Amino acid sequence: MLKTLGILIGGVFVGAVGAEVVRKKCPDALDKLCARTREIGSEVKEAFKNGYKKANQPRPATI
């Protein structure tokens, strides 16, 4: 378990360093990526809300 925790912490550290390197080399690309990710997240949230409302509507009784 300690080995797995070490690998996890190392991976997070390497990912953070990699993100900073990319941010320094091309900041516009990372900003565009973040904006697009936020936009997709908002669309997914809205689609979920609409689907949830649709699923919870009472159905008419059929005889």
Residue pairs with C-beta under 8 A, 6 or more apart in sequence:
19 30
22 29
22 30
23 30
